[in-house]
Amino acid sequence: MTITTRQQRKQRRNEALQLISSCVPPTDAAAQLTMKWGCSRLTSLSDIKIAQSELANALDSVELQQMVGWLATHDQRLAAKAERDGQYASAVGALNAWRAMVVQPQLDAQFAAHFRGRFTHQTHCR
């Protein structure tokens, strides 16, 4: 087992962040990190997971709102085109993705606000 310094871990995670931000798939990035740094694949995958979470934290709320808006519009156009072409399975998939992204979070928030975790769906037995 190789002893790694804090500086080396930081360099390895920065390189993982660069690879992920340049659209390298996580498995390929893990292979590259493993080859370059001589660490295990599990260590490389954990570094990539940390890099992905850092990348997600870097997005502010305005960018996320714009991204969700773009994805919703894209899914809606894809569903309309697929339905026009007779590809009904693709249309249903696009509409389901749109529902999961736009409608379901609102329903979950309403459900949480209504019940506030006090009630369950089980009946009380005496």
Chimera marker file (.cmm) of the C-alpha trace (Angstrom):
<marker_set name="trace">
<marker id="1" x="0.000" y="0.000" z="0.000" r="1" g="1" b="0" radius="0.5"/>
<marker id="2" x="1.485" y="3.293" z="-1.114" r="1" g="1" b="0" radius="0.5"/>
<marker id="3" x="1.540" y="6.202" z="1.287" r="1" g="1" b="0" radius="0.5"/>
<marker id="4" x="0.048" y="9.278" z="-0.346" r="1" g="1" b="0" radius="0.5"/>
<marker id="5" x="0.560" y="12.811" z="0.843" r="1" g="1" b="0" radius="0.5"/>
<marker id="6" x="-2.212" y="15.366" z="1.081" r="1" g="1" b="0" radius="0.5"/>
<marker id="7" x="-0.643" y="17.346" z="-1.756" r="1" g="1" b="0" radius="0.5"/>
<marker id="8" x="-0.637" y="14.301" z="-4.038" r="1" g="1" b="0" radius="0.5"/>
<marker id="9" x="-4.305" y="13.594" z="-3.281" r="1" g="1" b="0" radius="0.5"/>
<marker id="10" x="-5.131" y="17.217" z="-4.058" r="1" g="1" b="0" radius="0.5"/>
<marker id="11" x="-3.240" y="17.047" z="-7.373" r="1" g="1" b="0" radius="0.5"/>
<marker id="12" x="-4.950" y="13.784" z="-8.282" r="1" g="1" b="0" radius="0.5"/>
<marker id="13" x="-8.397" y="15.226" z="-7.504" r="1" g="1" b="0" radius="0.5"/>
<marker id="14" x="-7.640" y="18.372" z="-9.493" r="1" g="1" b="0" radius="0.5"/>
<marker id="15" x="-6.659" y="16.221" z="-12.448" r="1" g="1" b="0" radius="0.5"/>
<marker id="16" x="-9.871" y="14.197" z="-12.028" r="1" g="1" b="0" radius="0.5"/>
<marker id="17" x="-11.835" y="17.465" z="-12.079" r="1" g="1" b="0" radius="0.5"/>
<marker id="18" x="-10.063" y="18.527" z="-15.283" r="1" g="1" b="0" radius="0.5"/>
<marker id="19" x="-10.811" y="15.192" z="-16.929" r="1" g="1" b="0" radius="0.5"/>
<marker id="20" x="-14.493" y="15.260" z="-15.929" r="1" g="1" b="0" radius="0.5"/>
<marker id="21" x="-14.929" y="18.882" z="-17.008" r="1" g="1" b="0" radius="0.5"/>
<marker id="22" x="-13.410" y="18.044" z="-20.405" r="1" g="1" b="0" radius="0.5"/>
<marker id="23" x="-16.176" y="15.428" z="-20.933" r="1" g="1" b="0" radius="0.5"/>
<marker id="24" x="-14.049" y="12.318" z="-20.429" r="1" g="1" b="0" radius="0.5"/>
<marker id="25" x="-16.301" y="9.447" z="-19.285" r="1" g="1" b="0" radius="0.5"/>
<marker id="26" x="-15.785" y="8.490" z="-15.621" r="1" g="1" b="0" radius="0.5"/>
<marker id="27" x="-14.520" y="4.986" z="-16.414" r="1" g="1" b="0" radius="0.5"/>
<marker id="28" x="-11.924" y="6.316" z="-18.865" r="1" g="1" b="0" radius="0.5"/>
<marker id="29" x="-10.915" y="9.021" z="-16.402" r="1" g="1" b="0" radius="0.5"/>
<marker id="30" x="-10.478" y="6.368" z="-13.701" r="1" g="1" b="0" radius="0.5"/>
<marker id="31" x="-8.275" y="4.318" z="-16.020" r="1" g="1" b="0" radius="0.5"/>
<marker id="32" x="-6.143" y="7.376" z="-16.844" r="1" g="1" b="0" radius="0.5"/>
<marker id="33" x="-5.756" y="8.321" z="-13.181" r="1" g="1" b="0" radius="0.5"/>
<marker id="34" x="-4.873" y="4.747" z="-12.256" r="1" g="1" b="0" radius="0.5"/>
<marker id="35" x="-2.197" y="4.574" z="-14.940" r="1" g="1" b="0" radius="0.5"/>
<marker id="36" x="-0.665" y="7.972" z="-14.193" r="1" g="1" b="0" radius="0.5"/>
<marker id="37" x="-0.716" y="7.954" z="-10.401" r="1" g="1" b="0" radius="0.5"/>
<marker id="38" x="-0.309" y="4.216" z="-9.773" r="1" g="1" b="0" radius="0.5"/>
<marker id="39" x="-3.275" y="4.060" z="-7.404" r="1" g="1" b="0" radius="0.5"/>
<marker id="40" x="-6.092" y="1.531" z="-7.326" r="1" g="1" b="0" radius="0.5"/>
<marker id="41" x="-9.174" y="1.812" z="-9.496" r="1" g="1" b="0" radius="0.5"/>
<marker id="42" x="-11.327" y="2.225" z="-6.390" r="1" g="1" b="0" radius="0.5"/>
<marker id="43" x="-9.226" y="5.216" z="-5.302" r="1" g="1" b="0" radius="0.5"/>
<marker id="44" x="-9.515" y="6.731" z="-8.774" r="1" g="1" b="0" radius="0.5"/>
<marker id="45" x="-13.278" y="6.264" z="-8.791" r="1" g="1" b="0" radius="0.5"/>
<marker id="46" x="-13.594" y="7.918" z="-5.385" r="1" g="1" b="0" radius="0.5"/>
<marker id="47" x="-11.514" y="10.862" z="-6.649" r="1" g="1" b="0" radius="0.5"/>
<marker id="48" x="-13.814" y="11.136" z="-9.661" r="1" g="1" b="0" radius="0.5"/>
<marker id="49" x="-16.865" y="11.052" z="-7.407" r="1" g="1" b="0" radius="0.5"/>
<marker id="50" x="-15.409" y="13.926" z="-5.372" r="1" g="1" b="0" radius="0.5"/>
<marker id="51" x="-14.632" y="15.832" z="-8.577" r="1" g="1" b="0" radius="0.5"/>
<marker id="52" x="-18.206" y="15.349" z="-9.836" r="1" g="1" b="0" radius="0.5"/>
<marker id="53" x="-19.635" y="16.644" z="-6.565" r="1" g="1" b="0" radius="0.5"/>
<marker id="54" x="-17.329" y="19.677" z="-6.719" r="1" g="1" b="0" radius="0.5"/>
<marker id="55" x="-18.470" y="20.322" z="-10.281" r="1" g="1" b="0" radius="0.5"/>
<marker id="56" x="-22.114" y="20.090" z="-9.218" r="1" g="1" b="0" radius="0.5"/>
<marker id="57" x="-21.512" y="22.452" z="-6.280" r="1" g="1" b="0" radius="0.5"/>
<marker id="58" x="-19.923" y="24.986" z="-8.623" r="1" g="1" b="0" radius="0.5"/>
<marker id="59" x="-23.207" y="25.522" z="-10.450" r="1" g="1" b="0" radius="0.5"/>
<marker id="60" x="-25.214" y="28.321" z="-8.919" r="1" g="1" b="0" radius="0.5"/>
<marker id="61" x="-28.997" y="28.385" z="-8.834" r="1" g="1" b="0" radius="0.5"/>
<marker id="62" x="-29.350" y="30.623" z="-11.913" r="1" g="1" b="0" radius="0.5"/>
<marker id="63" x="-27.340" y="28.212" z="-14.063" r="1" g="1" b="0" radius="0.5"/>
<marker id="64" x="-29.382" y="25.287" z="-12.740" r="1" g="1" b="0" radius="0.5"/>
<marker id="65" x="-32.656" y="27.058" z="-13.547" r="1" g="1" b="0" radius="0.5"/>
<marker id="66" x="-31.452" y="27.805" z="-17.077" r="1" g="1" b="0" radius="0.5"/>
<marker id="67" x="-30.293" y="24.214" z="-17.515" r="1" g="1" b="0" radius="0.5"/>
<marker id="68" x="-33.628" y="22.799" z="-16.317" r="1" g="1" b="0" radius="0.5"/>
<marker id="69" x="-35.470" y="25.178" z="-18.644" r="1" g="1" b="0" radius="0.5"/>
<marker id="70" x="-33.334" y="24.110" z="-21.589" r="1" g="1" b="0" radius="0.5"/>
<marker id="71" x="-33.778" y="20.408" z="-20.765" r="1" g="1" b="0" radius="0.5"/>
<marker id="72" x="-37.550" y="20.798" z="-20.366" r="1" g="1" b="0" radius="0.5"/>
<marker id="73" x="-37.802" y="22.543" z="-23.735" r="1" g="1" b="0" radius="0.5"/>
<marker id="74" x="-35.579" y="19.916" z="-25.345" r="1" g="1" b="0" radius="0.5"/>
<marker id="75" x="-37.655" y="17.043" z="-23.926" r="1" g="1" b="0" radius="0.5"/>
<marker id="76" x="-40.884" y="18.668" z="-25.043" r="1" g="1" b="0" radius="0.5"/>
<marker id="77" x="-39.597" y="19.159" z="-28.607" r="1" g="1" b="0" radius="0.5"/>
<marker id="78" x="-38.252" y="15.614" z="-28.668" r="1" g="1" b="0" radius="0.5"/>
<marker id="79" x="-41.615" y="14.225" z="-27.563" r="1" g="1" b="0" radius="0.5"/>
<marker id="80" x="-43.479" y="16.222" z="-30.233" r="1" g="1" b="0" radius="0.5"/>
<marker id="81" x="-41.074" y="15.122" z="-32.980" r="1" g="1" b="0" radius="0.5"/>
<marker id="82" x="-41.171" y="11.477" z="-31.877" r="1" g="1" b="0" radius="0.5"/>
<marker id="83" x="-44.970" y="11.490" z="-31.771" r="1" g="1" b="0" radius="0.5"/>
<marker id="84" x="-45.149" y="13.073" z="-35.224" r="1" g="1" b="0" radius="0.5"/>
<marker id="85" x="-42.820" y="10.361" z="-36.567" r="1" g="1" b="0" radius="0.5"/>
<marker id="86" x="-44.798" y="7.570" z="-34.923" r="1" g="1" b="0" radius="0.5"/>
<marker id="87" x="-42.107" y="6.730" z="-32.358" r="1" g="1" b="0" radius="0.5"/>
<marker id="88" x="-44.502" y="6.548" z="-29.436" r="1" g="1" b="0" radius="0.5"/>
<marker id="89" x="-42.121" y="4.806" z="-27.028" r="1" g="1" b="0" radius="0.5"/>
<marker id="90" x="-39.610" y="7.634" z="-27.456" r="1" g="1" b="0" radius="0.5"/>
<marker id="91" x="-42.364" y="10.215" z="-26.997" r="1" g="1" b="0" radius="0.5"/>
<marker id="92" x="-43.499" y="8.568" z="-23.757" r="1" g="1" b="0" radius="0.5"/>
<marker id="93" x="-39.895" y="8.400" z="-22.518" r="1" g="1" b="0" radius="0.5"/>
<marker id="94" x="-39.323" y="12.089" z="-23.229" r="1" g="1" b="0" radius="0.5"/>
<marker id="95" x="-42.565" y="13.079" z="-21.529" r="1" g="1" b="0" radius="0.5"/>
<marker id="96" x="-41.720" y="10.889" z="-18.541" r="1" g="1" b="0" radius="0.5"/>
<marker id="97" x="-38.303" y="12.568" z="-18.237" r="1" g="1" b="0" radius="0.5"/>
<marker id="98" x="-40.007" y="15.966" z="-18.439" r="1" g="1" b="0" radius="0.5"/>
<marker id="99" x="-42.486" y="14.953" z="-15.722" r="1" g="1" b="0" radius="0.5"/>
<marker id="100" x="-39.731" y="13.679" z="-13.440" r="1" g="1" b="0" radius="0.5"/>
<marker id="101" x="-37.760" y="16.904" z="-13.885" r="1" g="1" b="0" radius="0.5"/>
<marker id="102" x="-40.516" y="19.535" z="-13.762" r="1" g="1" b="0" radius="0.5"/>
<marker id="103" x="-43.716" y="18.181" z="-12.213" r="1" g="1" b="0" radius="0.5"/>
<marker id="104" x="-42.571" y="15.584" z="-9.678" r="1" g="1" b="0" radius="0.5"/>
<marker id="105" x="-40.422" y="17.944" z="-7.533" r="1" g="1" b="0" radius="0.5"/>
<marker id="106" x="-43.434" y="20.250" z="-7.152" r="1" g="1" b="0" radius="0.5"/>
<marker id="107" x="-45.662" y="17.346" z="-6.118" r="1" g="1" b="0" radius="0.5"/>
<marker id="108" x="-43.046" y="16.130" z="-3.639" r="1" g="1" b="0" radius="0.5"/>
<marker id="109" x="-42.794" y="19.616" z="-2.118" r="1" g="1" b="0" radius="0.5"/>
<marker id="110" x="-46.580" y="19.846" z="-1.792" r="1" g="1" b="0" radius="0.5"/>
<marker id="111" x="-46.723" y="16.416" z="-0.178" r="1" g="1" b="0" radius="0.5"/>
<marker id="112" x="-43.966" y="17.285" z="2.286" r="1" g="1" b="0" radius="0.5"/>
<marker id="113" x="-45.590" y="20.614" z="3.165" r="1" g="1" b="0" radius="0.5"/>
<marker id="114" x="-48.990" y="19.006" z="3.692" r="1" g="1" b="0" radius="0.5"/>
<marker id="115" x="-47.972" y="16.093" z="5.888" r="1" g="1" b="0" radius="0.5"/>
<marker id="116" x="-44.735" y="17.473" z="7.396" r="1" g="1" b="0" radius="0.5"/>
<marker id="117" x="-43.697" y="13.912" z="8.246" r="1" g="1" b="0" radius="0.5"/>
<marker id="118" x="-46.253" y="13.474" z="11.050" r="1" g="1" b="0" radius="0.5"/>
<marker id="119" x="-48.598" y="11.071" z="9.366" r="1" g="1" b="0" radius="0.5"/>
<marker id="120" x="-47.982" y="7.743" z="7.721" r="1" g="1" b="0" radius="0.5"/>
<marker id="121" x="-50.207" y="5.673" z="5.501" r="1" g="1" b="0" radius="0.5"/>
<marker id="122" x="-50.456" y="2.970" z="8.134" r="1" g="1" b="0" radius="0.5"/>
<marker id="123" x="-53.441" y="2.777" z="10.436" r="1" g="1" b="0" radius="0.5"/>
<marker id="124" x="-52.975" y="2.724" z="14.156" r="1" g="1" b="0" radius="0.5"/>
<marker id="125" x="-53.681" y="-0.706" z="15.649" r="1" g="1" b="0" radius="0.5"/>
<marker id="126" x="-54.962" y="-0.950" z="19.223" r="1" g="1" b="0" radius="0.5"/>
<link id1="1" id2="2" r="1" g="1" b="0" radius="0.2"/>
<link id1="2" id2="3" r="1" g="1" b="0" radius="0.2"/>
<link id1="3" id2="4" r="1" g="1" b="0" radius="0.2"/>
<link id1="4" id2="5" r="1" g="1" b="0" radius="0.2"/>
<link id1="5" id2="6" r="1" g="1" b="0" radius="0.2"/>
<link id1="6" id2="7" r="1" g="1" b="0" radius="0.2"/>
<link id1="7" id2="8" r="1" g="1" b="0" radius="0.2"/>
<link id1="8" id2="9" r="1" g="1" b="0" radius="0.2"/>
<link id1="9" id2="10" r="1" g="1" b="0" radius="0.2"/>
<link id1="10" id2="11" r="1" g="1" b="0" radius="0.2"/>
<link id1="11" id2="12" r="1" g="1" b="0" radius="0.2"/>
<link id1="12" id2="13" r="1" g="1" b="0" radius="0.2"/>
<link id1="13" id2="14" r="1" g="1" b="0" radius="0.2"/>
<link id1="14" id2="15" r="1" g="1" b="0" radius="0.2"/>
<link id1="15" id2="16" r="1" g="1" b="0" radius="0.2"/>
<link id1="16" id2="17" r="1" g="1" b="0" radius="0.2"/>
<link id1="17" id2="18" r="1" g="1" b="0" radius="0.2"/>
<link id1="18" id2="19" r="1" g="1" b="0" radius="0.2"/>
<link id1="19" id2="20" r="1" g="1" b="0" radius="0.2"/>
<link id1="20" id2="21" r="1" g="1" b="0" radius="0.2"/>
<link id1="21" id2="22" r="1" g="1" b="0" radius="0.2"/>
<link id1="22" id2="23" r="1" g="1" b="0" radius="0.2"/>
<link id1="23" id2="24" r="1" g="1" b="0" radius="0.2"/>
<link id1="24" id2="25" r="1" g="1" b="0" radius="0.2"/>
<link id1="25" id2="26" r="1" g="1" b="0" radius="0.2"/>
<link id1="26" id2="27" r="1" g="1" b="0" radius="0.2"/>
<link id1="27" id2="28" r="1" g="1" b="0" radius="0.2"/>
<link id1="28" id2="29" r="1" g="1" b="0" radius="0.2"/>
<link id1="29" id2="30" r="1" g="1" b="0" radius="0.2"/>
<link id1="30" id2="31" r="1" g="1" b="0" radius="0.2"/>
<link id1="31" id2="32" r="1" g="1" b="0" radius="0.2"/>
<link id1="32" id2="33" r="1" g="1" b="0" radius="0.2"/>
<link id1="33" id2="34" r="1" g="1" b="0" radius="0.2"/>
<link id1="34" id2="35" r="1" g="1" b="0" radius="0.2"/>
<link id1="35" id2="36" r="1" g="1" b="0" radius="0.2"/>
<link id1="36" id2="37" r="1" g="1" b="0" radius="0.2"/>
<link id1="37" id2="38" r="1" g="1" b="0" radius="0.2"/>
<link id1="38" id2="39" r="1" g="1" b="0" radius="0.2"/>
<link id1="39" id2="40" r="1" g="1" b="0" radius="0.2"/>
<link id1="40" id2="41" r="1" g="1" b="0" radius="0.2"/>
<link id1="41" id2="42" r="1" g="1" b="0" radius="0.2"/>
<link id1="42" id2="43" r="1" g="1" b="0" radius="0.2"/>
<link id1="43" id2="44" r="1" g="1" b="0" radius="0.2"/>
<link id1="44" id2="45" r="1" g="1" b="0" radius="0.2"/>
<link id1="45" id2="46" r="1" g="1" b="0" radius="0.2"/>
<link id1="46" id2="47" r="1" g="1" b="0" radius="0.2"/>
<link id1="47" id2="48" r="1" g="1" b="0" radius="0.2"/>
<link id1="48" id2="49" r="1" g="1" b="0" radius="0.2"/>
<link id1="49" id2="50" r="1" g="1" b="0" radius="0.2"/>
<link id1="50" id2="51" r="1" g="1" b="0" radius="0.2"/>
<link id1="51" id2="52" r="1" g="1" b="0" radius="0.2"/>
<link id1="52" id2="53" r="1" g="1" b="0" radius="0.2"/>
<link id1="53" id2="54" r="1" g="1" b="0" radius="0.2"/>
<link id1="54" id2="55" r="1" g="1" b="0" radius="0.2"/>
<link id1="55" id2="56" r="1" g="1" b="0" radius="0.2"/>
<link id1="56" id2="57" r="1" g="1" b="0" radius="0.2"/>
<link id1="57" id2="58" r="1" g="1" b="0" radius="0.2"/>
<link id1="58" id2="59" r="1" g="1" b="0" radius="0.2"/>
<link id1="59" id2="60" r="1" g="1" b="0" radius="0.2"/>
<link id1="60" id2="61" r="1" g="1" b="0" radius="0.2"/>
<link id1="61" id2="62" r="1" g="1" b="0" radius="0.2"/>
<link id1="62" id2="63" r="1" g="1" b="0" radius="0.2"/>
<link id1="63" id2="64" r="1" g="1" b="0" radius="0.2"/>
<link id1="64" id2="65" r="1" g="1" b="0" radius="0.2"/>
<link id1="65" id2="66" r="1" g="1" b="0" radius="0.2"/>
<link id1="66" id2="67" r="1" g="1" b="0" radius="0.2"/>
<link id1="67" id2="68" r="1" g="1" b="0" radius="0.2"/>
<link id1="68" id2="69" r="1" g="1" b="0" radius="0.2"/>
<link id1="69" id2="70" r="1" g="1" b="0" radius="0.2"/>
<link id1="70" id2="71" r="1" g="1" b="0" radius="0.2"/>
<link id1="71" id2="72" r="1" g="1" b="0" radius="0.2"/>
<link id1="72" id2="73" r="1" g="1" b="0" radius="0.2"/>
<link id1="73" id2="74" r="1" g="1" b="0" radius="0.2"/>
<link id1="74" id2="75" r="1" g="1" b="0" radius="0.2"/>
<link id1="75" id2="76" r="1" g="1" b="0" radius="0.2"/>
<link id1="76" id2="77" r="1" g="1" b="0" radius="0.2"/>
<link id1="77" id2="78" r="1" g="1" b="0" radius="0.2"/>
<link id1="78" id2="79" r="1" g="1" b="0" radius="0.2"/>
<link id1="79" id2="80" r="1" g="1" b="0" radius="0.2"/>
<link id1="80" id2="81" r="1" g="1" b="0" radius="0.2"/>
<link id1="81" id2="82" r="1" g="1" b="0" radius="0.2"/>
<link id1="82" id2="83" r="1" g="1" b="0" radius="0.2"/>
<link id1="83" id2="84" r="1" g="1" b="0" radius="0.2"/>
<link id1="84" id2="85" r="1" g="1" b="0" radius="0.2"/>
<link id1="85" id2="86" r="1" g="1" b="0" radius="0.2"/>
<link id1="86" id2="87" r="1" g="1" b="0" radius="0.2"/>
<link id1="87" id2="88" r="1" g="1" b="0" radius="0.2"/>
<link id1="88" id2="89" r="1" g="1" b="0" radius="0.2"/>
<link id1="89" id2="90" r="1" g="1" b="0" radius="0.2"/>
<link id1="90" id2="91" r="1" g="1" b="0" radius="0.2"/>
<link id1="91" id2="92" r="1" g="1" b="0" radius="0.2"/>
<link id1="92" id2="93" r="1" g="1" b="0" radius="0.2"/>
<link id1="93" id2="94" r="1" g="1" b="0" radius="0.2"/>
<link id1="94" id2="95" r="1" g="1" b="0" radius="0.2"/>
<link id1="95" id2="96" r="1" g="1" b="0" radius="0.2"/>
<link id1="96" id2="97" r="1" g="1" b="0" radius="0.2"/>
<link id1="97" id2="98" r="1" g="1" b="0" radius="0.2"/>
<link id1="98" id2="99" r="1" g="1" b="0" radius="0.2"/>
<link id1="99" id2="100" r="1" g="1" b="0" radius="0.2"/>
<link id1="100" id2="101" r="1" g="1" b="0" radius="0.2"/>
<link id1="101" id2="102" r="1" g="1" b="0" radius="0.2"/>
<link id1="102" id2="103" r="1" g="1" b="0" radius="0.2"/>
<link id1="103" id2="104" r="1" g="1" b="0" radius="0.2"/>
<link id1="104" id2="105" r="1" g="1" b="0" radius="0.2"/>
<link id1="105" id2="106" r="1" g="1" b="0" radius="0.2"/>
<link id1="106" id2="107" r="1" g="1" b="0" radius="0.2"/>
<link id1="107" id2="108" r="1" g="1" b="0" radius="0.2"/>
<link id1="108" id2="109" r="1" g="1" b="0" radius="0.2"/>
<link id1="109" id2="110" r="1" g="1" b="0" radius="0.2"/>
<link id1="110" id2="111" r="1" g="1" b="0" radius="0.2"/>
<link id1="111" id2="112" r="1" g="1" b="0" radius="0.2"/>
<link id1="112" id2="113" r="1" g="1" b="0" radius="0.2"/>
<link id1="113" id2="114" r="1" g="1" b="0" radius="0.2"/>
<link id1="114" id2="115" r="1" g="1" b="0" radius="0.2"/>
<link id1="115" id2="116" r="1" g="1" b="0" radius="0.2"/>
<link id1="116" id2="117" r="1" g="1" b="0" radius="0.2"/>
<link id1="117" id2="118" r="1" g="1" b="0" radius="0.2"/>
<link id1="118" id2="119" r="1" g="1" b="0" radius="0.2"/>
<link id1="119" id2="120" r="1" g="1" b="0" radius="0.2"/>
<link id1="120" id2="121" r="1" g="1" b="0" radius="0.2"/>
<link id1="121" id2="122" r="1" g="1" b="0" radius="0.2"/>
<link id1="122" id2="123" r="1" g="1" b="0" radius="0.2"/>
<link id1="123" id2="124" r="1" g="1" b="0" radius="0.2"/>
<link id1="124" id2="125" r="1" g="1" b="0" radius="0.2"/>
<link id1="125" id2="126" r="1" g="1" b="0" radius="0.2"/>
</marker_set>
